[in-house]
Amino acid sequence: MAPIATPPHRTGLLVIQPLKKRHCVECGTGPLALLVLEEGAPRCLDCADLGHLVFLPRGDTALTRRSREGSALSAVVVRFNRRRSRYERQGVLVEEAALALAEERCLADAEARRRRRARDARRREAEDLRFTDAFAREIRRLFPGCPAERARAIAAHASVRGSGRVGRSAAGRALSEAAVTAAVRAAVRHADTPYDQLLMSGVPRYEARRRTAVSVEARLWEWRDELTARA
């Protein structure tokens, strides 16, 4: 039987997932899914007094940490990676009761995180509504002729969180006149001129803007007019 490469020294017990078929030198059980090397010879978990432990695959750091903390006896499971020429961690062996308790604690934490995420989402939603309202009011202040529903729609579009639009820029959050005007101008360009159709027909963006600039500015002047607002 070919010898098994010995893992590097680590603190604590080590269990190996063998790449080749191995049998226990004491009881003859095999092939072994997991084994312990004692004096270079493979032994099954039962003969190594680890048979009562359960395997927890790697991947959940919190569950692994809590399981090991609650387990009086535990072992690290490793497997040799031929391509990298090194042993790599696959998981741990822990006491079943410790694993069950750790799972309960992690589930409780997950529920707490879910509730916190829900609270945060409600808070962000309320903040977004307040900001959209403020943005719409600023549009109406700068462009009193703009219909209220249109102002609200422009504000909602410009201020979508994470959109990268002008309403979410630093200037937009500060409700600067330049940012608010830019949002209104963009909305008019897309909704009230053939700008989008020009782009779809292959007209370059700057040329499409040039062709629609007069119409855009005319609408902005119309909305700025106090007399239009009162008409």
NORZIUR-V848361 format. One record per pair of residues at least 6 apart in sequence whose C-alpha atoms are under 8 Angstrom apart, sorted by the first residue. I is the first residue (numbers start at 1). J is the second residue. If there is no record, write none. Layout:
BEGIN
[[I/J] [I/J]]
END
This chain:
BEGIN
[[3/40] [3/41] [4/40] [4/41] [6/37] [6/40] [7/87] [8/87] [12/74] [12/75] [12/76] [13/74] [13/75] [13/76] [14/36] [14/75] [14/76] [14/77] [14/78] [15/34] [15/35] [15/36] [15/37] [15/75] [15/76] [15/77] [15/78] [16/34] [16/35] [16/36] [16/37] [16/77] [16/78] [16/79] [17/33] [17/34] [17/35] [17/77] [17/78] [17/79] [17/80] [18/32] [18/33] [18/34] [18/35] [18/79] [18/80] [19/79] [19/80] [21/30] [21/31] [21/32] [22/30] [22/31] [22/32] [22/42] [23/29] [23/30] [23/31] [23/32] [23/42] [23/43] [23/44] [24/30] [24/32] [24/35] [24/42] [24/43] [24/44] [25/41] [25/42] [25/43] [26/43] [26/47] [27/47] [29/44] [32/44] [34/44] [34/45] [35/42] [35/43] [35/44] [35/45] [36/42] [36/43] [36/44] [36/45] [36/48] [37/43] [44/51] [45/51] [46/52] [52/95] [52/96] [53/74] [53/93] [53/94] [53/95] [53/96] [54/93] [54/94] [54/95] [54/96] [55/91] [55/92] [55/93] [55/94] [56/64] [56/91] [56/92] [56/93] [56/94] [57/90] [57/91] [57/92] [58/64] [58/89] [58/90] [58/91] [58/92] [62/106] [63/99] [63/102] [63/103] [63/106] [64/92] [66/98] [66/99] [66/102] [67/94] [67/95] [67/98] [67/99] [67/101] [67/102] [68/74] [68/94] [68/98] [70/98] [70/99] [70/101] [70/102] [71/94] [71/95] [71/97] [71/98] [71/99] [72/95] [73/94] [73/95] [74/92] [74/93] [74/94] [74/95] [75/92] [75/93] [75/94] [76/89] [76/90] [76/91] [76/92] [76/93] [77/89] [77/90] [77/91] [77/92] [77/93] [78/87] [78/88] [78/89] [78/90] [78/91] [79/87] [79/88] [79/89] [79/90] [80/86] [80/87] [80/88] [81/87] [81/88] [128/159] [128/160] [128/161] [131/159] [131/173] [132/152] [132/155] [132/156] [132/159] [133/152] [133/155] [135/155] [135/175] [135/180] [136/148] [136/151] [136/152] [136/154] [136/155] [137/151] [138/175] [138/180] [139/146] [139/151] [139/155] [139/180] [139/181] [139/184] [140/146] [140/148] [140/151] [142/177] [142/181] [142/224] [143/220] [143/223] [143/224] [143/225] [144/223] [144/224] [144/225] [144/226] [144/228] [144/229] [145/222] [145/223] [145/224] [145/225] [145/226] [145/227] [145/228] [145/229] [145/230] [146/223] [146/224] [146/229] [154/183] [154/184] [154/187] [155/167] [155/183] [158/165] [158/166] [158/167] [158/168] [158/183] [159/165] [159/166] [159/167] [159/168] [160/167] [160/168] [161/168] [162/168] [166/172] [166/179] [166/180] [166/182] [166/183] [167/173] [167/175] [167/179] [167/180] [167/183] [171/178] [171/179] [172/179] [172/180] [185/216] [185/217] [185/220] [188/216] [188/219] [189/195] [189/212] [189/216] [190/196] [192/216] [193/212] [193/215] [193/216] [194/212] [195/208] [195/209] [195/212] [198/208] [199/205] [199/208] [222/228] [223/229]]
END
